[in-house]
Amino acid sequence: MSDETKEAKLRNMELELQRRCEEFDKEKVQLASDKDALKQQAEQLKKERDELTKTIGQLNSSERFRKIQELLDEVYTLYVTSGGKEAELVEAIKLVLEARAKFP
């Protein structure tokens, strides 16, 4: 092989290497950009998840309160219609709660 052929091959190899390095650099920049975009998406999803969890928690709290209110209305109605007095009911509820606290 002549020296000119060897030099041409070396130049071609060098050009190919430079082309591949440029491609690698472009891919590296793109990956960094993709990483940043994914990080932003993850942060947005976390924020949305936290808001949803908060909303569900509020719904659960309001549902629990509504259920307690319904039960108290039912207890009140049963107690008063059976001849009990409102003041006695309050004392009875206190006693039930105290007893319940002793047996978790």
DSSP file (Angstrom, degrees, kcal/mol; ACC not computed):
  #  RESIDUE AA STRUCTURE BP1 BP2  ACC     N-H-->O    O-->H-N    N-H-->O    O-->H-N    TCO  KAPPA ALPHA  PHI   PSI    X-CA   Y-CA   Z-CA
    1    1 A M              0   0    0      0, 0.0     2,-0.0     0, 0.0     0, 0.0   0.000 360.0 360.0 360.0 136.4    0.0    0.0    0.0
    2    2 A S     >  -     0   0    0      1,-0.1     4,-2.2     4,-0.0     5,-0.2  -0.320 360.0-114.0 -79.0 163.0    1.3    3.4   -0.9
    3    3 A D  H  > S+     0   0    0      1,-0.2     4,-2.7     2,-0.2     5,-0.2   0.865 117.0  54.9 -63.2 -36.7    1.9    6.2    1.5
    4    4 A E  H  > S+     0   0    0      2,-0.2     4,-2.5     1,-0.2    -1,-0.2   0.902 108.2  48.4 -64.3 -40.8   -0.8    8.3   -0.2
    5    5 A T  H  > S+     0   0    0      2,-0.2     4,-2.5     1,-0.2    -2,-0.2   0.911 112.0  49.1 -65.2 -42.6   -3.3    5.5    0.3
    6    6 A K  H  X S+     0   0    0     -4,-2.2     4,-2.6     2,-0.2    -2,-0.2   0.915 112.3  48.2 -63.0 -42.5   -2.4    5.1    3.9
    7    7 A E  H  X S+     0   0    0     -4,-2.7     4,-2.7     2,-0.2    -2,-0.2   0.899 111.4  50.3 -65.4 -40.4   -2.7    8.9    4.5
    8    8 A A  H  X S+     0   0    0     -4,-2.5     4,-2.6     2,-0.2    -2,-0.2   0.912 111.7  48.3 -63.6 -42.3   -6.1    8.9    2.7
    9    9 A K  H  X S+     0   0    0     -4,-2.5     4,-2.8     2,-0.2    -2,-0.2   0.928 111.8  49.2 -63.0 -44.8   -7.2    6.0    4.9
   10   10 A L  H  X S+     0   0    0     -4,-2.6     4,-2.6     2,-0.2    -2,-0.2   0.903 111.4  49.5 -62.0 -41.2   -6.0    7.8    8.0
   11   11 A R  H  X S+     0   0    0     -4,-2.7     4,-2.8     2,-0.2    -1,-0.2   0.916 111.9  48.6 -63.1 -42.9   -7.8   11.0    7.0
   12   12 A N  H  X S+     0   0    0     -4,-2.6     4,-2.6     2,-0.2    -2,-0.2   0.912 112.2  48.5 -63.0 -41.4  -11.0    9.1    6.4
   13   13 A M  H  X S+     0   0    0     -4,-2.8     4,-2.5     2,-0.2    -2,-0.2   0.907 111.7  49.7 -63.6 -41.4  -10.6    7.4    9.7
   14   14 A E  H  X S+     0   0    0     -4,-2.6     4,-2.5     2,-0.2    -2,-0.2   0.921 111.7  48.2 -64.5 -43.8  -10.0   10.7   11.4
   15   15 A L  H  X S+     0   0    0     -4,-2.8     4,-2.6     2,-0.2    -2,-0.2   0.910 112.2  49.4 -62.3 -42.2  -13.1   12.3    9.7
   16   16 A E  H  X S+     0   0    0     -4,-2.6     4,-2.4     2,-0.2    -2,-0.2   0.904 111.1  49.7 -63.3 -41.7  -15.2    9.3   10.7
   17   17 A L  H  X S+     0   0    0     -4,-2.5     4,-2.4     2,-0.2    -2,-0.2   0.908 111.3  48.7 -63.4 -43.2  -14.0    9.6   14.3
   18   18 A Q  H  X S+     0   0    0     -4,-2.5     4,-2.5     2,-0.2    -2,-0.2   0.912 110.8  51.1 -63.0 -42.0  -14.8   13.3   14.3
   19   19 A R  H  X S+     0   0    0     -4,-2.6     4,-2.3     1,-0.2    -2,-0.2   0.918 111.5  47.3 -61.4 -43.7  -18.2   12.6   12.9
   20   20 A R  H  X S+     0   0    0     -4,-2.4     4,-2.6     2,-0.2    -1,-0.2   0.886 110.5  51.9 -66.6 -38.2  -18.9   10.0   15.6
   21   21 A C  H  X S+     0   0    0     -4,-2.4     4,-2.6     2,-0.2    -2,-0.2   0.909 109.7  49.7 -63.2 -41.8  -17.6   12.3   18.3
   22   22 A E  H  X S+     0   0    0     -4,-2.5     4,-2.4     2,-0.2    -2,-0.2   0.912 111.4  48.8 -63.0 -42.7  -20.0   15.0   17.1
   23   23 A E  H  X S+     0   0    0     -4,-2.3     4,-2.6     2,-0.2    -2,-0.2   0.920 111.2  50.4 -61.7 -43.5  -22.9   12.6   17.1
   24   24 A F  H  X S+     0   0    0     -4,-2.6     4,-2.6     1,-0.2    -2,-0.2   0.924 110.1  49.6 -60.5 -45.1  -21.9   11.5   20.6
   25   25 A D  H  X S+     0   0    0     -4,-2.6     4,-2.2     2,-0.2    -1,-0.2   0.903 111.3  49.2 -61.8 -41.4  -21.9   15.1   21.8
   26   26 A K  H  X S+     0   0    0     -4,-2.4     4,-2.5     2,-0.2    -1,-0.2   0.918 112.4  47.7 -63.6 -43.0  -25.3   15.8   20.2
   27   27 A E  H  X S+     0   0    0     -4,-2.6     4,-2.7     1,-0.2    -2,-0.2   0.884 109.7  53.6 -64.7 -37.9  -26.7   12.7   21.9
   28   28 A K  H  X S+     0   0    0     -4,-2.6     4,-2.1     2,-0.2    -2,-0.2   0.917 110.5  46.3 -63.0 -43.4  -25.2   13.7   25.2
   29   29 A V  H  X S+     0   0    0     -4,-2.2     4,-2.3     2,-0.2    -2,-0.2   0.916 112.9  50.3 -64.1 -43.1  -26.8   17.1   25.0
   30   30 A Q  H  X S+     0   0    0     -4,-2.5     4,-2.8     1,-0.2    -2,-0.2   0.904 109.6  50.5 -63.0 -41.6  -30.1   15.5   24.0
   31   31 A L  H  X S+     0   0    0     -4,-2.7     4,-2.6     2,-0.2    -1,-0.2   0.895 109.7  50.4 -63.4 -40.2  -29.9   13.1   27.0
   32   32 A A  H  X S+     0   0    0     -4,-2.1     4,-2.1     2,-0.2    -1,-0.2   0.910 112.1  47.9 -63.5 -41.2  -29.3   15.9   29.4
   33   33 A S  H  X S+     0   0    0     -4,-2.3     4,-2.3     2,-0.2    -2,-0.2   0.914 112.1  49.1 -64.7 -43.4  -32.3   17.8   28.0
   34   34 A D  H  X S+     0   0    0     -4,-2.8     4,-2.7     1,-0.2    -2,-0.2   0.889 109.0  53.6 -62.2 -39.6  -34.4   14.6   28.3
   35   35 A K  H  X S+     0   0    0     -4,-2.6     4,-2.3     2,-0.2    -1,-0.2   0.921 109.5  47.6 -61.6 -44.7  -33.2   14.2   31.8
   36   36 A D  H  X S+     0   0    0     -4,-2.1     4,-2.3     2,-0.2    -2,-0.2   0.912 112.2  49.7 -63.5 -42.4  -34.3   17.7   32.7
   37   37 A A  H  X S+     0   0    0     -4,-2.3     4,-2.3     1,-0.2    -2,-0.2   0.911 111.8  48.3 -63.3 -42.6  -37.7   17.2   31.0
   38   38 A L  H  X S+     0   0    0     -4,-2.7     4,-2.6     2,-0.2    -1,-0.2   0.879 109.6  52.9 -65.1 -37.8  -38.2   13.9   32.9
   39   39 A K  H  X S+     0   0    0     -4,-2.3     4,-2.3     2,-0.2    -2,-0.2   0.920 110.2  47.6 -63.7 -43.0  -37.3   15.6   36.2
   40   40 A Q  H  X S+     0   0    0     -4,-2.3     4,-2.4     2,-0.2    -2,-0.2   0.902 112.0  50.0 -64.2 -41.0  -39.8   18.4   35.6
   41   41 A Q  H  X S+     0   0    0     -4,-2.3     4,-2.7     2,-0.2    -2,-0.2   0.911 110.2  50.4 -63.6 -41.7  -42.5   15.8   34.7
   42   42 A A  H  X S+     0   0    0     -4,-2.6     4,-2.3     2,-0.2    -2,-0.2   0.903 110.9  48.7 -63.0 -41.4  -41.7   13.8   37.9
   43   43 A E  H  X S+     0   0    0     -4,-2.3     4,-2.3     2,-0.2    -1,-0.2   0.905 112.1  48.9 -64.7 -41.0  -42.0   17.0   40.0
   44   44 A Q  H  X S+     0   0    0     -4,-2.4     4,-2.5     2,-0.2    -2,-0.2   0.910 111.6  49.2 -64.8 -42.7  -45.3   17.9   38.3
   45   45 A L  H  X S+     0   0    0     -4,-2.7     4,-2.7     2,-0.2    -2,-0.2   0.895 110.4  50.9 -63.7 -39.8  -46.7   14.4   38.9
   46   46 A K  H  X S+     0   0    0     -4,-2.3     4,-2.6     2,-0.2    -1,-0.2   0.919 110.6  49.1 -63.0 -42.8  -45.6   14.5   42.5
   47   47 A K  H  X S+     0   0    0     -4,-2.3     4,-2.2     2,-0.2    -2,-0.2   0.925 113.0  46.5 -62.5 -44.9  -47.3   17.8   43.0
   48   48 A E  H  X S+     0   0    0     -4,-2.5     4,-2.4     2,-0.2    -2,-0.2   0.891 112.0  51.2 -64.8 -39.6  -50.5   16.5   41.4
   49   49 A R  H  X S+     0   0    0     -4,-2.7     4,-2.8     2,-0.2    -2,-0.2   0.918 110.0  49.5 -62.8 -43.3  -50.4   13.3   43.5
   50   50 A D  H  X S+     0   0    0     -4,-2.6     4,-2.3     2,-0.2    -2,-0.2   0.901 111.5  48.8 -63.3 -41.2  -50.0   15.4   46.6
   51   51 A E  H  X S+     0   0    0     -4,-2.2     4,-2.4     2,-0.2    -1,-0.2   0.907 112.8  47.9 -64.4 -41.3  -53.0   17.5   45.7
   52   52 A L  H  X S+     0   0    0     -4,-2.4     4,-2.9     2,-0.2     5,-0.2   0.912 111.2  50.3 -65.2 -42.7  -55.1   14.4   44.9
   53   53 A T  H  X S+     0   0    0     -4,-2.8     4,-2.5     1,-0.2    -2,-0.2   0.907 111.4  49.2 -61.5 -41.6  -54.1   12.8   48.2
   54   54 A K  H  X S+     0   0    0     -4,-2.3     4,-2.2     2,-0.2    -2,-0.2   0.920 111.9  48.4 -63.8 -43.6  -55.0   16.0   50.0
   55   55 A T  H  X S+     0   0    0     -4,-2.4     4,-2.4     2,-0.2    -2,-0.2   0.917 112.2  48.2 -63.1 -44.4  -58.4   16.1   48.2
   56   56 A I  H  X S+     0   0    0     -4,-2.9     4,-2.9     1,-0.2    -1,-0.2   0.907 110.3  52.5 -63.5 -41.3  -59.1   12.5   49.0
   57   57 A G  H  X S+     0   0    0     -4,-2.5     4,-2.3    -5,-0.2    -1,-0.2   0.897 109.4  48.9 -60.7 -40.5  -58.1   13.1   52.6
   58   58 A Q  H  X S+     0   0    0     -4,-2.2     4,-2.6     2,-0.2    -1,-0.2   0.903 111.4  49.7 -65.9 -40.6  -60.5   16.0   52.8
   59   59 A L  H  X S+     0   0    0     -4,-2.4     4,-2.7     1,-0.2    -2,-0.2   0.930 110.9  49.4 -63.4 -44.0  -63.3   13.9   51.3
   60   60 A N  H  X S+     0   0    0     -4,-2.9     4,-2.5     1,-0.2    -2,-0.2   0.907 111.4  49.6 -61.6 -41.0  -62.6   11.1   53.8
   61   61 A S  H  X S+     0   0    0     -4,-2.3     4,-2.5     2,-0.2    -2,-0.2   0.927 113.1  45.5 -64.4 -44.4  -62.7   13.5   56.7
   62   62 A S  H  X S+     0   0    0     -4,-2.6     4,-2.4     2,-0.2    -1,-0.2   0.868 112.7  51.3 -68.9 -34.4  -66.0   15.1   55.5
   63   63 A E  H  X S+     0   0    0     -4,-2.7     4,-2.4    -5,-0.2    -2,-0.2   0.911 110.9  48.6 -66.5 -41.5  -67.5   11.6   54.9
   64   64 A R  H  X S+     0   0    0     -4,-2.5     4,-2.6     2,-0.2    -2,-0.2   0.925 112.2  48.6 -63.2 -44.0  -66.5   10.5   58.4
   65   65 A F  H  X S+     0   0    0     -4,-2.5     4,-2.6     1,-0.2    -2,-0.2   0.920 111.2  50.2 -62.0 -43.4  -68.0   13.6   59.9
   66   66 A R  H  X S+     0   0    0     -4,-2.4     4,-2.4     1,-0.2    -1,-0.2   0.908 110.9  49.5 -60.9 -42.7  -71.2   13.1   57.9
   67   67 A K  H  X S+     0   0    0     -4,-2.4     4,-2.5     2,-0.2    -2,-0.2   0.912 111.0  49.0 -64.7 -43.1  -71.4    9.5   59.1
   68   68 A I  H  X S+     0   0    0     -4,-2.6     4,-2.7     1,-0.2     5,-0.2   0.917 111.3  50.6 -61.1 -43.0  -70.8   10.5   62.8
   69   69 A Q  H  X S+     0   0    0     -4,-2.6     4,-2.4     2,-0.2    -2,-0.2   0.914 110.2  49.2 -62.4 -43.1  -73.5   13.2   62.4
   70   70 A E  H  X S+     0   0    0     -4,-2.4     4,-2.3     2,-0.2    -1,-0.2   0.924 112.3  48.2 -61.2 -44.7  -76.0   10.6   60.9
   71   71 A L  H  X S+     0   0    0     -4,-2.5     4,-2.9     1,-0.2    -2,-0.2   0.910 111.5  49.3 -64.2 -42.0  -75.3    8.2   63.7
   72   72 A L  H  X S+     0   0    0     -4,-2.7     4,-3.0     2,-0.2    -1,-0.2   0.899 110.1  51.6 -64.3 -39.7  -75.7   10.9   66.4
   73   73 A D  H  X S+     0   0    0     -4,-2.4     4,-2.6    -5,-0.2    -1,-0.2   0.916 111.9  47.2 -60.7 -42.3  -79.0   11.9   64.8
   74   74 A E  H  X S+     0   0    0     -4,-2.3     4,-2.7     2,-0.2    -2,-0.2   0.928 113.1  47.5 -65.8 -44.8  -80.2    8.3   64.9
   75   75 A V  H  X S+     0   0    0     -4,-2.9     4,-2.8     2,-0.2     5,-0.2   0.933 113.0  49.6 -60.8 -46.1  -79.1    7.9   68.5
   76   76 A Y  H  X S+     0   0    0     -4,-3.0     4,-2.9     1,-0.2     5,-0.3   0.938 111.9  47.7 -58.1 -48.7  -80.8   11.1   69.5
   77   77 A T  H  X S+     0   0    0     -4,-2.6     4,-2.4     1,-0.2    -1,-0.2   0.928 114.4  46.0 -60.5 -46.5  -84.0   10.1   67.7
   78   78 A L  H  X S+     0   0    0     -4,-2.7     4,-1.1     2,-0.2    -1,-0.2   0.909 115.8  46.2 -62.6 -42.4  -84.0    6.7   69.3
   79   79 A Y  H  <>S+     0   0    0     -4,-2.8     5,-2.3    -5,-0.2    -2,-0.2   0.932 116.2  42.7 -68.7 -46.4  -83.2    8.0   72.8
   80   80 A V  H ><5S+     0   0    0     -4,-2.9     3,-1.6    -5,-0.2    -2,-0.2   0.896 113.0  52.1 -70.3 -39.6  -85.7   10.9   72.8
   81   81 A T  H 3<5S+     0   0    0     -4,-2.4    -1,-0.2    -5,-0.3    -2,-0.2   0.744 104.3  58.5 -69.6 -20.4  -88.5    8.8   71.2
   82   82 A S  T 3<5S-     0   0    0     -4,-1.1    -1,-0.3    -5,-0.2    -2,-0.2   0.358 129.8 -93.9 -89.3   7.7  -88.1    6.2   73.9
   83   83 A G  T < 5S+     0   0    0     -3,-1.6    -3,-0.2     1,-0.3    -2,-0.1   0.447  80.3 137.0 100.8   0.6  -88.7    8.7   76.6
   84   84 A G      < -     0   0    0     -5,-2.3     2,-0.3    -6,-0.2    -1,-0.3  -0.350  49.8-121.3 -77.9 161.8  -85.2    9.8   77.4
   85   85 A K     >  -     0   0    0      1,-0.1     4,-1.9    -2,-0.1     3,-0.2  -0.765  17.0-120.1-105.4 152.2  -84.2   13.4   77.9
   86   86 A E  H  > S+     0   0    0     -2,-0.3     4,-1.8     1,-0.2     5,-0.2   0.881 112.9  52.2 -56.5 -43.6  -81.6   15.3   76.0
   87   87 A A  H  > S+     0   0    0      1,-0.2     4,-1.7     2,-0.2    -1,-0.2   0.882 108.6  51.0 -62.4 -39.2  -79.5   16.1   79.0
   88   88 A E  H  > S+     0   0    0     -3,-0.2     4,-2.6     1,-0.2    -1,-0.2   0.864 106.2  56.2 -65.8 -35.5  -79.4   12.4   79.9
   89   89 A L  H  X S+     0   0    0     -4,-1.9     4,-2.7     2,-0.2    -2,-0.2   0.916 104.6  51.5 -63.7 -43.7  -78.4   11.5   76.4
   90   90 A V  H  X S+     0   0    0     -4,-1.8     4,-2.1     1,-0.2    -1,-0.2   0.922 112.3  46.3 -59.7 -44.6  -75.3   13.7   76.6
   91   91 A E  H  X S+     0   0    0     -4,-1.7     4,-2.1     2,-0.2    -1,-0.2   0.894 111.7  51.7 -65.7 -39.6  -74.3   12.1   79.9
   92   92 A A  H  X S+     0   0    0     -4,-2.6     4,-2.3     2,-0.2    -2,-0.2   0.900 109.1  50.1 -63.6 -41.1  -74.9    8.6   78.4
   93   93 A I  H  X S+     0   0    0     -4,-2.7     4,-2.6     2,-0.2    -1,-0.2   0.911 109.1  52.2 -64.8 -41.6  -72.7    9.4   75.4
   94   94 A K  H  X S+     0   0    0     -4,-2.1     4,-2.4     1,-0.2    -2,-0.2   0.921 110.3  48.4 -59.0 -44.1  -69.9   10.6   77.7
   95   95 A L  H  X S+     0   0    0     -4,-2.1     4,-2.5     2,-0.2    -1,-0.2   0.904 111.0  50.0 -64.3 -41.7  -70.1    7.4   79.7
   96   96 A V  H  X S+     0   0    0     -4,-2.3     4,-2.5     2,-0.2    -2,-0.2   0.927 111.8  48.2 -62.7 -44.3  -70.0    5.3   76.5
   97   97 A L  H  X S+     0   0    0     -4,-2.6     4,-2.0     2,-0.2    -2,-0.2   0.894 111.6  49.6 -64.5 -40.3  -67.0    7.2   75.2
   98   98 A E  H  X S+     0   0    0     -4,-2.4     4,-0.9     2,-0.2    -1,-0.2   0.913 112.8  47.1 -64.0 -42.5  -65.2    6.9   78.5
   99   99 A A  H >X S+     0   0    0     -4,-2.5     4,-0.6     1,-0.2     3,-0.6   0.904 111.4  51.5 -64.7 -41.1  -65.9    3.1   78.6
  100  100 A R  H >< S+     0   0    0     -4,-2.5     3,-1.0     1,-0.2    -1,-0.2   0.874 103.5  58.3 -64.5 -37.5  -64.7    2.8   75.0
  101  101 A A  H 3< S+     0   0    0     -4,-2.0    -1,-0.2     1,-0.3    -2,-0.2   0.777 100.5  57.8 -64.8 -26.4  -61.5    4.6   75.7
  102  102 A K  H << S+     0   0    0     -4,-0.9    -1,-0.3    -3,-0.6    -2,-0.2   0.711 110.0  44.4 -77.0 -19.5  -60.6    2.0   78.3
  103  103 A F    <<        0   0    0     -3,-1.0    -1,-0.2    -4,-0.6    -2,-0.1  -0.664 360.0 360.0-127.2  76.8  -60.8   -0.9   75.8
  104  104 A P              0   0    0      0, 0.0    -1,-0.1     0, 0.0    -3,-0.1   0.520 360.0 360.0 -72.2 360.0  -59.1    0.2   72.6
